[in-house]
Amino acid sequence: IGSTVTGCSAGTGGGVVNAVFSGAVTLIGSTVTGCSADSTGGVVYSYDSGAVSLVGSTVRDCSSVHQGGVVYMSYSGNDMSYSGNVSLTDSTVRDCSADHGGVVYASSSESLSVAGVNFIDNSGSVASVLYLKGLTQSLCSSFCTEPQRSRISDSIIQPLHGGVTIQAINSPIDWDCSLGRWMPSEGALFGSISAPECYPCSAGYYGATSGLIHGKCSGQCIRGHFCEEGTADPEPCPIGTHMPALGAA
């Protein structure tokens, strides 16, 4: 809590923390700068261990060669062990990098939760910010908590370069988007992303609910109305006009 950590490194995993068959790891109100690992987890390496949480902190210029420039989390598959969730809250992570997951690499563990985080100028050959694989708890033992989907809210992602920003494989994400907006829940997401702005519903369609996952959103604009890009509620046609068809923009 309230720590400043600079220039730490590890030959294998976890430039600051290496947790194996261990409990939870939490960084609160801390500043971590220039930490690295030659293999995985530039700041935290967590294997068959509890939750990893970053709260109200700043992480900058951290890296790993292979996976997870800031956090690496994985699970052995042993029924008597598990890995917890990754939670990033009210923090800034910038200029971090790894080959897979410039900020977080999480595989076969619990969910990811991101709220109020700015990801700025991070980079990676495969997924410059988040690489998620198998975060569905389908393999959880009795030690696991109630299964939860991953969630991202009130956050900004601005990668250093173009390409894939988030790679989510069998790891559905619930995005906290405004009405009239949508985000895919899985797969490869490219470029800059922000929530609740997300992607606007296509012109001719409207988005009246949250949790929408494609550009057609809630469906075609209803008759007698029109829907510009990003419409939440279809607008009635102006007085003296009429639209008999669906999908007017």
Rosetta blueprint (number, residue, H / E / L):
1 I L
2 G L
3 S L
4 T E
5 V E
6 T E
7 G L
8 C L
9 S E
10 A E
11 G L
12 T L
13 G E
14 G L
15 G L
16 V L
17 V E
18 N E
19 A E
20 V E
21 F L
22 S L
23 G L
24 A L
25 V E
26 T E
27 L E
28 I E
29 G L
30 S L
31 T E
32 V E
33 T E
34 G L
35 C L
36 S E
37 A E
38 D L
39 S L
40 T E
41 G L
42 G L
43 V L
44 V E
45 Y E
46 S E
47 Y E
48 D L
49 S L
50 G L
51 A L
52 V E
53 S E
54 L E
55 V E
56 G L
57 S L
58 T E
59 V E
60 R E
61 D L
62 C L
63 S E
64 S E
65 V L
66 H L
67 Q E
68 G L
69 G L
70 V L
71 V E
72 Y E
73 M E
74 S E
75 Y L
76 S L
77 G L
78 N L
79 D L
80 M L
81 S L
82 Y L
83 S L
84 G L
85 N L
86 V E
87 S E
88 L E
89 T E
90 D L
91 S L
92 T E
93 V E
94 R E
95 D L
96 C L
97 S E
98 A E
99 D E
100 H E
101 G L
102 G L
103 V L
104 V E
105 Y E
106 A E
107 S E
108 S L
109 S L
110 E L
111 S L
112 L E
113 S E
114 V E
115 A E
116 G L
117 V L
118 N E
119 F E
120 I E
121 D L
122 N L
123 S E
124 G E
125 S E
126 V E
127 A L
128 S L
129 V L
130 L E
131 Y E
132 L E
133 K E
134 G L
135 L L
136 T L
137 Q L
138 S L
139 L L
140 C L
141 S L
142 S L
143 F L
144 C L
145 T L
146 E L
147 P L
148 Q L
149 R L
150 S E
151 R E
152 I E
153 S E
154 D L
155 S E
156 I E
157 I E
158 Q E
159 P L
160 L L
161 H L
162 G L
163 G L
164 V E
165 T E
166 I E
167 Q E
168 A E
169 I E
170 N L
171 S L
172 P L
173 I E
174 D E
175 W E
176 D L
177 C L
178 S L
179 L L
180 G L
181 R E
182 W E
183 M L
184 P L
185 S L
186 E L
187 G E
188 A E
189 L E
190 F E
191 G L
192 S L
193 I E
194 S E
195 A E
196 P L
197 E L
198 C L
199 Y E
200 P E
201 C L
202 S L
203 A L
204 G L
205 Y E
206 Y E
207 G L
208 A L
209 T L
210 S L
211 G L
212 L L
213 I L
214 H L
215 G L
216 K L
217 C L
218 S L
219 G E
220 Q E
221 C L
222 I L
223 R L
224 G L
225 H E
226 F E
227 C L
228 E L
229 E L
230 G L
231 T L
232 A L
233 D L
234 P L
235 E E
236 P E
237 C L
238 P L
239 I L
240 G L
241 T L
242 H L
243 M L
244 P L
245 A L
246 L L
247 G L
248 A L
249 A L
